[in-house]
Amino acid sequence: MSTSAFDIAAIGDGLAFAAALGDLDAALESSAVVVSAPPGTGKTTLVPPVLANRSTGRVIVTQPRRVAARAAARRLAQLDGSAVGTRIGFTVRGERQVASDTRIEFVTAGVLLRRLLSDPGLDGVDAVILDEVHERALETDLLIGLLGEVRELRDDLALVAMSATLDAEKVAAVIGADAAPAPIVTQTVPQHPLEERWAPSPAPRLDERGVTRGFLDHVAGVAASAGLDLFRADPDADVLVFAPGAREVSEIARRIQQISDEVDVRELHGQMPAAAQDAVIRGRSVHEPPRIMVTTSLAESSLTVPGVRLVVDTCLSRYPQRDAARGMSGLVTGPTSRASAVQRAGRATRLGPGTVIRCVDERTFAAAPARPTPEIATTDLTDAALLLACWGAPGGAGLCLLDPMPADNLRDALSVLRGLGAIDDDGRATAEGHELARVPADPRLGRALRDGSALVGARFAAEVVALLSGEARIADGDIGSALVAMRNGRTPDSRSWTQEVTRLLRSAPAAPAGPTAPTTDDVGLVVALAFPDRIARRVDRSAHGATFLLASGTRAGVSGPLADAEWLAVADVSRAQGRAAGGTGAVIRAGAAISEEQVEQAAGHLITDRTEADFVDGRVIARRERRVGAIVRSSVPVRAQAGDGGHDAVRRAIEQKGLGVFTWSDAADELRRRLALLHRELGAPWPDVSDAALLDDLDTWLGPELDSLASGAPAARIDLTPALRRLLPWPAASELDALVPERLEVPSGSRVRVVYPPLDDPAARPVVAVKLQECFGWAETPRLVGGRVPVLFHLLSPAGRPLAVTDDLASFWSGPYAQVRAEMRGRYPKHPWPEDPWDAVPTRHTKSRAGRE
């Protein structure tokens, strides 16, 4: 490997970050550093060669996006005077320009994650730089955790986390070593003046279908008008317009071009071919017309677009969001965080004074979130969970992450992986899981490639998977038609799709050849192999579309040609409102027709043929049902019997309906409350009797009763008291009455019932309601559960009305009792109200009757 030094002075000439190189050199003595500097200061250009000059191995620099990795490599190679792919190279999905002696390699975070699985020690690598950490992309967050473990074994590996806007102290604490935070290098530069303008739209920005046409018209008009004014004053300036997604980019660009043909309107988003992206970020020559560039958040911080002096911001972003209730993830459009909006505006002031026009009013802007939500908190975690399982840290156990994985999202991801056979019951990766992790795609798509190769042939499976894993738009949501268009080269994405197919074929298993001529009718099979829980059956049809029920239980609407299918294999379903959603709250964005035979091929593990039960008027009604997950294929009434699947059917019905199907007797309710208090105070071996715990363990405590219900017994006649007693732990059960007695003896000799707190009020106390006169002289308040829980006394009048509530009887007799006596002895003269309750004889009777006893 070439070890000739980089000329830092030449590379850093004119870059603001050059002033911080002394601080950087000093900080690098600790091997872990946090760098925080504004966009355009040159940190991405200068820090990598500085690290390369300190080592003989390779320096890897991660970027969140492919276009940024390519652009950074080309910029640094240009300043170095070398060709890309020699001293400086890059590796992104589908493209690699690296030589054996490359010193600095720019990669996407995903590329480095996959590389770590095959080379956990990063042999030959001396430093890793994680750029744009502030974006909180999931893959970058994972790299922080994994590289922390690598550095425990390799104290010679330098790690630098860089960002424009960064919670530096938090990152420094996580990547530091020996309980000491990493040093922070901060470089600030005088900001060029920024003029802020506000141009709120008369039309709403969003409706149930997404970004409105009226708002797109408004943004295009603002950009065209302000751009033309700018170009007259400064012909060398360009305009950058931020939109939430690729569709809006194209719509705004088309509208601007219709307004004015005097400018060069360019699009910039992740779905464009690499060459077209690179052409935009290279800038323009003096002979080319002014440009209005419409982009997604891609240009927000991870790359620099030269010449921009005006930014027009929709103040909208598109980000992943998990809908736990429907078990699906998707991209949603919402307000841009204020931190991201500041990043966008900063693109106008890199070289001099600039202007930002925000297409909202100041109040709407102030109401936006302060920072973007970390992707780890909102996105589908299936791929991440498989990677961590292969790494040996299931669920991220033991890793130092900036934020933990949300429990609900992680649980769903692990469920998917178990269904794929990728992890075992303990969350460890299986051999199949390691195989799927080597496929450069989501694990579900990896399964489709692997299993689909045997059914339809490797090339056909790879073609469908490449289409699903890419960013190409699928017209009308019809994957089959989109595949035909790709094959015929009729879309701008055909070239990148072809490259992805070739890449996937290298990962396809050496399976027996499938059909020699698969057709578009087989597209649905490959889709279903990836997403068997999204197989869907049409349940309703209207003039506006159709409603489908997914195997997962979600209902979703669809319009267009897919509405005519009886069965669909769905690749993309997301939250939405309006006519297309058919009132379901979800819409199918991409799918393909599938036959019932293909359903059985792809989702055999979801197919059941069994008795199902329901409670109608308190009795079990049973049917024999054939299902694909939640989809009922056929249903026939049957007589439920305990020995013919009826027991299991009743159990499932109770799990679905809840314990409210039963009538709880006072005895059963009291026993459950007593057990709940013991579990809350003592824990094991006393059982958890919450609804969730009882429903999870029905066979243990309710087994005989399930058989009775299956045989026709009404739920109202089921006595739950003996059923709950089956949960009593032996031999500890012999202490039940001593720890939580049903009744408590008071000084008068009465045995008064103890009312235990309800399950939904854990702060409540056991209560004894007793006449005040029965407790005269009682100083020590009784305590239950081995002295842990004091009893709360409701001291009653002779008529049974509350006079006082206390858990400190001694204090009551010495204080408040005197006031109670003054108020009550005239009202109840036949009952004793002694001046000194300590010497009085406790009684439940009147004074005359007490005197005769």
C-alpha positions in Angstrom: 0.0 0.0 0.0 1.3 3.4 -0.9 2.4 5.4 2.1 3.3 8.7 0.5 1.9 11.6 2.5 -1.0 13.8 1.5 -0.2 17.5 1.1 -2.4 18.9 3.8 -1.5 22.5 3.2 -2.5 22.2 -0.5 -5.6 20.3 0.2 -6.7 22.6 3.0 -6.0 25.9 1.2 -8.9 28.2 1.7 -10.8 25.7 4.0 -11.9 27.0 7.3 -11.3 23.7 9.1 -7.6 24.1 8.4 -7.5 26.4 11.5 -8.5 23.4 13.7 -5.8 21.0 12.5 -3.7 21.6 15.6 -6.5 20.8 17.9 -7.3 17.7 15.8 -3.7 16.4 16.0 -3.7 16.8 19.8 -7.1 15.1 20.2 -6.1 12.1 18.0 -3.7 11.0 20.7 -6.7 9.5 22.4 -7.7 7.5 19.3 -11.4 8.5 19.5 -12.5 12.0 18.6 -15.7 14.0 18.0 -15.5 16.7 15.3 -18.2 19.4 15.1 -18.0 22.0 12.4 -20.6 23.8 10.2 -21.2 22.6 6.6 -18.7 23.8 4.0 -15.8 24.3 6.4 -13.9 21.4 4.9 -13.9 18.8 7.6 -14.9 15.9 5.2 -12.1 17.0 2.9 -9.3 17.5 5.5 -9.8 15.0 8.3 -9.4 11.9 6.2 -5.9 12.8 4.8 -4.8 14.0 8.3 -5.6 10.5 9.6 -4.0 8.8 6.6 -0.8 10.7 7.2 -0.7 9.3 10.8 -1.0 5.7 9.7 0.1 3.2 7.1 -3.3 1.4 6.8 -6.5 2.4 5.1 -8.8 5.2 6.3 -12.5 4.4 5.8 -15.0 7.3 5.7 -18.7 6.6 5.8 -21.4 8.8 4.3 -25.1 8.4 4.7 -25.8 8.4 0.9 -24.1 7.0 -2.2 -24.0 10.4 -4.1 -22.2 12.0 -1.1 -19.6 9.2 -0.9 -18.9 9.5 -4.7 -18.8 13.3 -4.5 -16.5 13.4 -1.5 -14.0 10.9 -3.1 -13.9 12.9 -6.3 -13.5 16.2 -4.6 -10.6 14.9 -2.4 -8.9 13.2 -5.3 -9.1 16.4 -7.4 -7.4 18.4 -4.6 -4.8 15.6 -4.2 -4.1 15.6 -7.9 -4.8 11.8 -8.2 -7.3 9.8 -10.1 -10.4 8.4 -8.3 -9.7 4.8 -7.6 -6.0 5.1 -6.8 -5.0 6.8 -3.6 -8.6 7.8 -2.9 -11.6 5.6 -3.9 -15.1 4.8 -3.0 -17.5 1.8 -2.6 -21.2 2.2 -2.8 -24.0 -0.3 -3.7 -23.4 -1.3 -7.3 -20.2 0.7 -7.8 -16.6 0.4 -6.6 -13.5 2.3 -7.5 -10.8 1.1 -5.2 -7.2 -0.2 -5.8 -5.1 -2.4 -3.5 -3.0 0.6 -2.4 -6.0 3.0 -1.9 -5.3 5.0 1.3 -8.7 6.6 1.8 -12.0 4.9 0.9 -15.4 6.6 1.1 -18.2 4.2 1.6 -21.9 4.2 2.7 -22.6 3.2 6.2 -24.4 0.1 4.9 -21.3 -1.1 3.0 -19.2 -0.9 6.2 -21.8 -2.8 8.2 -21.8 -5.7 5.7 -18.0 -5.6 5.6 -17.8 -5.9 9.4 -19.7 -9.2 9.3 -17.1 -10.7 7.0 -14.1 -9.0 8.5 -14.9 -8.1 12.2 -11.3 -7.0 12.8 -11.2 -4.6 9.9 -7.7 -5.9 8.9 -5.6 -3.3 7.1 -7.8 -0.5 8.3 -6.2 2.0 10.7 -9.1 4.5 11.1 -12.8 4.9 10.6 -14.5 8.3 10.2 -18.3 8.4 10.6 -19.5 11.5 8.9 -22.9 13.3 9.2 -23.6 11.6 12.6 -26.2 14.2 13.3 -28.6 12.7 10.8 -29.0 9.8 13.2 -29.3 7.3 10.3 -29.9 3.8 11.7 -26.8 2.3 10.0 -24.6 5.0 11.4 -26.0 4.5 14.9 -25.3 0.7 14.6 -21.7 1.4 13.4 -21.1 3.4 16.6 -22.0 0.4 18.7 -20.2 -2.2 16.6 -17.0 -0.2 16.2 -17.0 0.3 20.0 -16.6 -3.5 20.3 -14.0 -3.7 17.6 -11.9 -1.0 19.4 -12.0 -3.1 22.6 -9.9 -5.7 20.7 -8.0 -3.2 18.6 -6.8 -0.2 20.6 -4.9 0.9 17.5 -8.1 1.6 15.5 -8.9 5.4 15.4 -12.5 6.4 15.4 -13.7 9.9 14.5 -17.4 11.0 14.6 -18.1 14.1 12.5 -21.1 16.3 12.0 -22.3 19.8 11.3 -24.8 19.9 14.1 -24.1 17.4 16.7 -25.0 16.5 20.3 -21.2 16.3 20.8 -21.2 15.5 24.5 -23.5 12.5 24.0 -21.5 11.1 21.2 -18.3 11.7 23.0 -19.5 9.8 26.0 -20.5 6.8 23.9 -17.4 6.5 21.7 -14.9 7.3 24.5 -12.8 4.7 26.2 -12.1 3.7 29.8 -15.1 5.6 31.0 -13.7 8.9 29.7 -15.5 10.8 27.0 -13.7 11.3 23.7 -12.2 14.8 23.2 -14.3 17.2 21.1 -12.8 19.3 18.3 -15.0 22.3 17.4 -14.5 24.7 14.6 -16.7 27.7 14.2 -16.4 30.2 11.4 -18.0 33.6 11.0 -21.3 33.1 9.3 -22.2 35.0 6.2 -25.4 37.0 6.6 -28.6 35.1 5.9 -31.8 36.9 5.0 -34.9 35.0 6.1 -38.1 35.4 4.2 -41.5 33.8 4.8 -43.9 32.9 2.0 -46.8 30.8 3.4 -49.0 29.1 0.9 -52.7 30.1 0.6 -53.3 26.3 -0.1 -52.7 23.7 2.7 -49.4 21.9 2.4 -50.8 18.4 3.1 -54.1 16.6 2.8 -55.0 12.9 3.1 -53.3 12.1 -0.2 -50.0 13.8 0.7 -48.5 17.1 -0.6 -51.3 19.1 -2.3 -51.1 20.4 -5.8 -51.9 23.9 -4.7 -48.8 23.9 -2.4 -46.6 22.5 -5.2 -47.9 25.3 -7.5 -47.0 27.8 -4.7 -43.5 26.5 -4.2 -42.8 26.5 -7.9 -44.1 30.0 -8.3 -42.0 31.3 -5.4 -38.8 29.6 -6.7 -39.3 30.8 -10.2 -40.0 34.4 -9.3 -37.3 34.7 -6.6 -34.8 32.9 -8.9 -35.3 35.2 -11.8 -34.9 38.2 -9.5 -31.7 36.7 -8.2 -30.3 35.9 -11.6 -30.7 39.4 -12.8 -28.7 40.7 -9.9 -26.1 37.9 -9.9 -25.9 35.7 -13.0 -23.4 33.4 -11.3 -25.8 32.4 -8.5 -28.0 29.3 -8.4 -31.2 28.3 -6.5 -31.7 25.2 -4.4 -35.3 24.1 -3.6 -36.0 21.5 -0.9 -38.9 19.1 -1.4 -39.9 16.1 0.8 -39.5 13.3 -1.9 -38.7 12.4 -5.4 -42.3 12.8 -6.6 -42.5 16.3 -5.3 -39.1 17.1 -6.8 -40.3 16.2 -10.2 -43.6 18.0 -9.8 -42.0 21.2 -8.7 -39.3 21.0 -11.4 -41.9 20.5 -14.1 -44.0 23.5 -12.8 -40.9 25.8 -12.7 -40.0 24.9 -16.3 -43.5 25.7 -17.4 -43.3 29.1 -15.7 -39.9 30.0 -17.2 -37.7 28.6 -19.9 -34.9 31.1 -19.1 -33.3 28.8 -16.5 -31.9 25.3 -16.3 -34.1 23.3 -14.0 -32.4 20.2 -12.5 -33.6 17.4 -10.3 -31.5 15.8 -7.5 -32.7 12.8 -5.6 -31.7 9.3 -4.8 -33.8 7.6 -7.5 -31.8 9.3 -10.3 -28.9 7.5 -12.1 -25.5 8.2 -10.6 -24.3 10.1 -13.6 -27.2 12.5 -13.5 -26.7 13.1 -9.7 -23.0 13.8 -10.2 -23.7 16.3 -13.0 -25.8 18.4 -10.7 -23.3 18.5 -7.8 -20.3 19.3 -10.0 -21.7 22.8 -10.6 -21.9 24.7 -13.9 -19.5 26.6 -16.1 -19.7 30.3 -16.8 -21.3 29.7 -20.2 -24.2 27.7 -18.8 -27.5 29.3 -17.8 -28.5 29.8 -14.2 -29.8 26.7 -12.4 -32.8 26.1 -10.2 -32.1 22.7 -8.6 -34.9 20.9 -6.9 -33.8 18.3 -4.4 -34.8 16.1 -1.4 -33.0 16.2 1.9 -30.1 14.5 0.1 -28.5 17.9 -0.3 -29.3 19.0 3.2 -25.9 18.3 4.8 -24.1 15.4 3.4 -22.9 17.0 0.2 -22.3 20.5 -1.1 -23.9 21.9 -4.2 -21.8 24.8 -5.4 -23.0 28.3 -6.4 -26.2 28.3 -4.3 -27.2 31.8 -3.0 -30.9 31.2 -2.5 -32.7 28.3 -0.8 -36.4 27.8 -1.1 -37.7 25.4 1.5 -41.0 23.6 1.6 -40.2 22.8 5.3 -41.5 19.3 4.6 -39.5 16.0 5.0 -40.2 12.4 4.3 -39.1 9.9 7.0 -39.7 6.3 8.0 -42.4 5.6 10.6 -43.5 2.4 12.1 -47.2 1.8 12.6 -47.2 -0.8 15.4 -51.0 -1.2 15.5 -51.1 -2.3 11.9 -47.7 -4.0 11.9 -46.3 -2.0 9.0 -43.6 0.6 8.2 -43.6 3.2 5.6 -42.5 6.7 4.6 -44.6 9.6 5.9 -44.5 13.3 5.0 -44.4 15.8 7.8 -42.8 19.0 9.1 -39.0 19.4 8.7 -37.3 19.8 12.1 -36.0 23.2 12.8 -32.4 21.9 13.0 -32.7 20.4 9.5 -34.3 23.6 8.2 -31.2 25.5 9.5 -29.0 23.1 7.7 -30.9 23.7 4.5 -30.7 27.4 4.8 -27.0 27.2 5.4 -26.5 26.0 1.8 -27.2 29.6 0.7 -24.4 31.2 2.8 -21.4 28.9 2.1 -19.6 31.4 -0.1 -21.3 34.7 0.8 -24.5 36.4 1.9 -27.6 34.3 1.0 -31.3 34.1 1.4 -33.8 31.4 2.5 -37.4 31.6 1.6 -39.5 29.3 3.8 -42.9 28.4 2.4 -44.6 28.6 5.8 -45.3 31.3 8.3 -43.2 31.9 11.4 -45.7 30.3 13.8 -45.8 27.1 11.7 -42.0 27.0 11.6 -41.7 27.5 15.4 -44.1 24.7 16.0 -42.0 22.1 14.1 -39.9 19.6 16.0 -36.6 21.0 17.3 -34.6 18.0 15.9 -35.2 15.0 13.7 -36.2 11.8 15.4 -33.4 9.2 15.3 -34.2 6.6 12.7 -33.6 3.8 15.2 -36.8 5.0 17.0 -39.1 4.9 14.0 -38.0 2.5 11.3 -38.4 -1.2 10.6 -35.6 -3.0 12.5 -35.6 -6.3 10.7 -32.3 -5.9 8.8 -30.6 -4.3 11.8 -31.8 -7.1 14.2 -30.4 -9.7 11.8 -27.1 -7.9 11.6 -26.8 -7.7 15.4 -27.7 -11.4 15.7 -25.0 -12.3 13.3 -22.6 -10.1 15.2 -23.4 -11.9 18.4 -25.3 -9.1 20.1 -29.0 -10.1 19.7 -31.2 -7.0 20.1 -28.1 -4.9 20.6 -27.3 -6.5 23.9 -24.0 -5.3 25.3 -23.5 -2.6 22.7 -23.0 1.1 23.5 -25.7 2.8 21.3 -26.7 6.4 21.3 -30.3 5.3 21.8 -31.7 1.8 22.6 -33.9 0.0 20.1 -37.6 0.5 20.9 -38.9 -2.7 22.5 -42.0 -3.0 20.3 -40.2 -2.4 17.0 -37.5 -4.9 18.0 -40.0 -7.5 19.1 -41.7 -7.2 15.7 -38.4 -7.5 13.9 -37.4 -10.6 15.8 -40.7 -12.2 15.1 -40.1 -11.7 11.3 -36.6 -13.2 11.6 -37.9 -16.2 13.5 -40.5 -16.7 10.7 -37.7 -16.6 8.2 -35.7 -19.2 10.3 -32.9 -16.6 10.6 -32.6 -16.7 14.4 -33.3 -19.3 17.1 -35.4 -18.9 20.2 -32.6 -17.2 22.0 -32.2 -14.6 19.2 -28.9 -16.0 17.9 -28.4 -16.1 14.2 -28.9 -19.5 12.6 -26.8 -20.8 9.6 -29.8 -19.6 7.5 -29.6 -16.2 9.1 -25.9 -15.9 8.3 -26.7 -16.8 4.7 -29.5 -14.2 4.5 -27.2 -11.6 6.0 -24.7 -12.0 3.1 -27.4 -11.1 0.6 -27.1 -7.3 0.0 -30.8 -6.7 0.7 -33.4 -6.7 3.4 -33.7 -10.3 5.0 -37.2 -10.7 3.6 -35.9 -10.0 0.1 -33.0 -12.3 0.7 -35.5 -15.1 1.4 -37.3 -14.3 -1.8 -34.1 -14.4 -3.8 -33.0 -17.7 -2.2 -36.3 -19.6 -2.3 -37.5 -17.9 -5.5 -34.4 -19.0 -7.4 -35.6 -22.6 -7.0 -39.2 -21.9 -8.0 -38.8 -19.3 -10.8 -35.1 -19.3 -11.6 -32.3 -17.1 -10.2 -32.5 -14.3 -12.8 -36.3 -13.8 -12.5 -36.1 -13.8 -8.7 -33.2 -11.3 -8.8 -35.1 -9.1 -11.2 -38.1 -8.9 -8.9 -35.9 -8.4 -5.8 -33.9 -5.7 -7.5 -37.1 -3.9 -8.3 -38.3 -4.1 -4.7 -35.0 -3.1 -3.1 -34.5 -0.2 -5.4 -36.0 3.3 -5.3 -37.8 3.2 -8.7 -41.3 4.4 -8.8 -43.9 1.7 -9.5 -46.7 3.2 -11.6 -50.2 2.3 -10.3 -48.5 0.1 -7.7 -48.3 -2.7 -10.2 -45.0 -4.5 -9.8 -45.6 -6.8 -12.8 -46.0 -3.9 -15.2 -43.0 -2.1 -13.6 -40.9 -5.2 -14.3 -41.9 -5.2 -17.9 -41.0 -1.5 -18.2 -37.6 -2.1 -16.6 -36.8 -5.0 -19.0 -37.7 -2.9 -22.0 -35.6 0.0 -20.8 -38.5 2.4 -20.7 -37.6 4.0 -17.4 -34.7 6.2 -16.3 -34.0 3.5 -13.6 -33.5 0.6 -16.0 -29.7 0.9 -16.0 -29.3 1.0 -12.3 -31.9 -1.9 -12.0 -29.8 -4.0 -14.4 -26.7 -3.4 -12.4 -28.6 -4.4 -9.2 -29.8 -7.6 -10.9 -26.2 -8.5 -11.7 -25.1 -7.8 -8.2 -27.9 -9.9 -6.7 -27.1 -12.8 -9.0 -23.7 -13.0 -7.4 -25.5 -13.7 -4.1 -28.2 -16.0 -5.4 -27.9 -19.6 -4.1 -26.7 -22.4 -6.4 -30.2 -23.9 -6.6 -31.7 -26.1 -9.3 -32.9 -24.1 -12.2 -36.5 -23.0 -12.0 -39.0 -22.7 -14.9 -37.3 -21.9 -18.1 -39.7 -19.2 -19.0 -41.3 -17.6 -15.9 -43.9 -14.9 -16.7 -45.2 -11.8 -15.0 -47.7 -14.1 -13.4 -44.9 -15.3 -11.2 -44.0 -11.9 -9.9 -46.5 -12.2 -7.1 -44.9 -15.5 -6.0 -41.5 -13.8 -5.5 -43.2 -10.9 -3.6 -45.1 -13.3 -1.4 -41.9 -15.2 -0.5 -40.5 -11.9 0.8 -43.7 -10.7 2.6 -45.9 -13.7 3.3 -47.7 -11.8 6.1 -48.8 -9.3 3.5 -50.6 -11.7 1.2 -54.0 -10.2 0.8 -57.5 -11.2 -0.3 -60.1 -8.8 -1.7 -63.0 -8.3 0.7 -64.8 -5.4 -0.9 -65.1 -3.7 -4.3 -66.4 -0.3 -5.2 -66.2 2.1 -8.1 -63.2 3.8 -6.5 -61.1 0.7 -5.8 -61.1 -2.3 -3.5 -60.4 -3.2 0.1 -58.1 -6.1 0.9 -57.5 -8.0 4.1 -53.8 -8.9 4.7 -52.7 -12.1 6.4 -51.4 -9.9 9.2 -54.9 -8.7 9.9 -54.6 -5.3 8.4 -57.1 -3.9 6.0 -55.9 -1.7 3.2 -57.4 0.0 0.1 -56.1 0.0 -3.4 -57.2 1.6 -6.7 -56.1 1.0 -10.3 -55.5 -2.4 -12.0 -54.6 -4.2 -8.7 -58.2 -3.7 -7.5 -59.4 -6.3 -9.9 -57.3 -9.1 -8.4 -58.8 -11.7 -6.0 -55.5 -12.3 -4.3 -52.5 -9.9 -4.0 -48.9 -10.2 -2.8 -48.2 -6.9 -1.3 -44.7 -5.3 -1.1 -45.6 -1.9 0.3 -48.5 -0.9 2.4 -48.6 2.3 4.4 -50.8 4.6 6.4 -53.0 6.9 4.3 -56.4 8.5 4.3 -58.9 9.4 1.5 -60.6 7.5 -1.2 -57.7 5.2 -2.1 -57.5 3.9 1.4 -61.2 2.8 1.3 -61.8 3.9 4.9 -59.2 1.5 6.2 -56.5 4.0 7.1 -53.9 2.2 4.9 -53.2 1.9 1.2 -51.4 -0.6 -0.9 -48.6 1.2 -2.7 -47.1 -1.8 -4.5 -48.2 -5.3 -5.2 -48.8 -8.1 -7.7 -51.6 -10.5 -8.4 -51.1 -14.1 -7.0 -52.9 -17.4 -7.4 -54.1 -19.5 -4.5 -51.6 -22.2 -5.5 -48.8 -19.6 -5.2 -50.2 -18.6 -1.8 -49.7 -22.1 -0.6 -46.2 -22.2 -2.0 -45.1 -18.9 -0.4 -47.0 -19.0 2.9 -47.4 -22.6 3.9 -46.4 -21.7 7.5 -49.3 -19.3 7.8 -51.9 -21.8 6.5 -54.1 -23.4 9.1 -57.1 -25.8 9.0 -58.6 -25.9 12.5 -61.6 -25.2 14.7 -62.1 -21.7 15.7 -64.4 -20.5 18.5 -66.3 -17.4 19.5 -68.5 -16.4 22.4 -72.1 -15.6 21.4 -74.5 -14.8 24.3 -72.0 -16.4 26.7 -71.7 -19.7 24.9 -69.1 -21.1 22.5 -69.9 -21.2 18.9 -67.4 -23.1 16.7 -66.5 -23.2 13.1 -64.0 -25.2 11.0 -61.9 -22.6 9.2 -59.1 -22.7 6.7 -57.0 -19.6 6.9 -54.0 -17.8 5.6 -53.1 -15.9 8.7 -56.1 -13.6 9.4 -57.7 -14.4 6.0 -60.5 -16.9 6.1 -60.5 -19.1 3.0 -63.5 -21.2 4.1 -65.7 -21.5 7.2 -68.1 -24.3 8.2 -70.1 -24.5 11.4 -69.1 -27.5 13.6 -69.9 -28.7 17.1 -67.0 -27.9 19.4 -65.6 -30.8 21.4 -62.8 -30.7 24.0 -60.9 -33.5 22.2 -61.3 -32.3 18.7 -59.5 -29.0 18.7 -62.2 -27.4 20.8 -60.0 -26.9 23.8 -57.4 -24.9 21.8 -60.2 -23.0 19.9 -61.7 -21.9 23.1 -58.4 -20.8 24.5 -57.7 -18.7 21.4 -61.2 -17.2 21.6 -60.5 -16.1 25.2 -57.1 -14.8 24.3 -58.8 -12.6 21.7 -61.9 -11.6 23.7 -60.3 -11.3 27.1 -61.3 -12.4 30.6 -64.4 -10.3 30.4 -66.3 -13.3 28.9 -66.5 -14.6 32.4 -68.7 -13.5 35.3 -66.3 -13.0 38.3 -67.8 -14.1 41.6 -67.0 -12.1 44.7 -64.9 -15.0 46.0 -62.9 -15.2 42.8 -62.4 -11.4 42.6 -61.3 -11.3 46.2 -58.8 -14.2 45.8 -57.4 -12.5 42.7 -56.9 -9.2 44.5 -55.1 -10.9 47.4 -52.8 -12.7 45.0 -52.1 -9.5 43.1 -51.0 -7.8 46.3 -48.7 -10.6 47.2 -47.2 -10.6 43.7 -46.7 -6.9 43.8 -45.1 -6.9 47.2 -43.2 -10.2 47.3 -42.9 -11.2 43.6 -42.1 -14.9 43.0 -43.3 -17.5 43.8 -46.6 -15.6 44.1 -48.2 -15.5 40.6 -48.9 -12.6 38.4 -52.6 -12.5 38.0 -52.9 -9.5 35.7 -55.1 -10.0 32.6 -52.0 -10.3 30.3 -50.4 -12.9 32.5 -53.6 -15.0 32.9 -54.3 -14.9 29.2 -50.7 -16.0 28.5 -51.1 -19.1 30.8 -54.7 -20.2 30.3 -53.9 -23.9 30.0 -52.1 -23.9 33.4 -54.9 -22.5 35.5 -58.1 -22.9 33.4 -57.5 -26.2 31.6 -60.6 -28.1 32.8 -62.8 -25.1 32.4 -61.7 -24.7 28.8 -62.9 -28.3 28.2 -66.2 -27.5 29.9 -66.7 -24.5 27.7 -65.9 -26.5 24.6 -68.5 -29.0 25.6 -71.2 -26.4 25.8 -71.1 -25.0 29.4 -72.0 -21.3 29.5 -69.3 -18.9 30.5 -71.5 -17.5 33.3 -71.5 -20.8 35.2 -67.7 -21.2 35.3 -66.5 -20.7 38.8 -63.0 -19.1 38.6 -62.2 -19.5 42.3 -60.9 -23.1 42.1 -59.2 -22.2 38.8 -57.2 -19.4 40.4 -56.3 -21.7 43.3 -54.4 -23.8 40.8 -51.9 -21.0 40.6 -51.1 -21.1 44.3 -47.4 -21.9 44.8 -46.6 -24.8 47.1 -45.5 -24.9 49.9 -45.8 -21.1 50.1 -49.6 -21.4 49.6 -49.9 -22.5 53.3 -49.0 -18.9 54.2 -51.8 -17.3 52.1 -54.3 -16.6 55.0 -51.5 -15.3 57.3 -50.1 -12.9 54.7 -53.4 -11.7 53.2 -56.3 -12.8 55.5 -59.8 -12.6 54.3 -60.9 -11.1 57.6 -59.2 -9.2 60.4 -60.2 -9.5 64.0 -60.7 -6.1 65.7 -60.6 -5.4 69.5 -64.4 -5.9 69.9 -64.0 -9.5 68.7 -65.6 -9.0 65.3 -64.0 -10.4 62.3 -64.2 -7.7 59.6 -63.7 -8.4 55.9 -60.6 -6.9 54.4 -61.2 -5.2 51.0 -58.1 -5.6 48.9 -57.1 -3.0 46.2 -58.3 -3.5 42.6 -55.7 -4.7 40.1 -55.8 -1.5 38.2 -54.9 0.7 41.2 -51.5 -0.6 42.6 -51.2 2.5 44.8 -54.4 1.6 46.8 -54.3 0.0 50.2 -56.2 -2.9 51.8 -59.2 -1.4 53.6 -61.0 -2.4 56.7 -64.3 -0.5 57.3 -65.4 -0.9 61.0 -67.4 1.0 63.6 -65.2 3.4 65.5 -66.3 2.0 68.9 -65.0 -1.5 68.0 -61.4 -0.2 67.9 -61.2 1.7 71.2 -57.7 1.4 72.6 -56.2 -0.1 69.5 -52.8 1.5 69.2 -50.8 -0.6 66.7 -52.2 -0.4 63.2 -52.2 -3.9 61.7 -49.9 -4.6 58.7 -50.3 -7.3 56.1 -47.9 -9.2 53.9 -45.4 -9.9 56.6 -45.6 -6.3 58.0 -45.0 -4.6 54.6 -48.5 -3.1 54.0 -50.4 -1.1 56.6 -54.2 -1.5 56.6 -56.2 1.6 55.9 -59.1 2.0 58.4 -62.4 3.5 57.5 -63.8 4.3 61.0 -67.6 4.4 60.8 -70.4 6.0 62.7 -73.1 3.8 64.3 -75.1 4.3 61.1 -72.2 3.0 59.0 -71.1 6.4 57.6 -67.3 7.2 57.4 -66.0 9.4 60.2 -62.3 9.1 59.6 -59.8 7.4 57.3 -56.4 6.5 58.9 -53.5 4.1 58.8 -52.2 5.4 62.1 -54.7 4.5 64.9 -52.5 5.8 67.7 -52.3 9.2 66.2 -56.1 9.2 65.6 -57.0 8.5 69.2 -54.6 11.1 70.5 -55.8 13.8 68.1 -58.7 13.9 65.6 -60.9 11.6 67.8 -61.7 14.5 70.2 -63.2 16.5 67.3 -65.2 13.4 66.1 -66.5 12.8 69.6 -67.6 16.4 70.0 -69.6 16.2 66.7 -71.0 12.7 67.1 -72.0 12.1 70.8 -75.1 14.3 70.5 -76.1 12.7 67.3 -75.7 9.1 68.6 -76.2 9.4 72.4 -77.0 5.7 72.8 -73.5 4.7 71.7 -70.3 5.2 73.8 -68.2 8.2 73.1 -65.7 8.1 76.0 -63.5 11.1 76.7 -60.5 8.8 77.0 -60.7 6.1 74.2 -57.6 4.4 75.5 -59.4 3.0 78.6 -62.7 2.3 76.9 -63.9 -1.2 76.3 -64.3 -1.8 72.5 -67.8 -2.8 71.6 -70.1 -3.2 68.6 -73.2 -2.5 70.7 -75.0 0.5 72.3 -74.1 1.6 75.9 -77.0 -0.1 77.5 -76.5 -3.5 75.8 -72.7 -3.2 76.3 -73.4 -2.7 80.0 -75.5 -5.9 80.3 -72.7 -8.0 78.8 
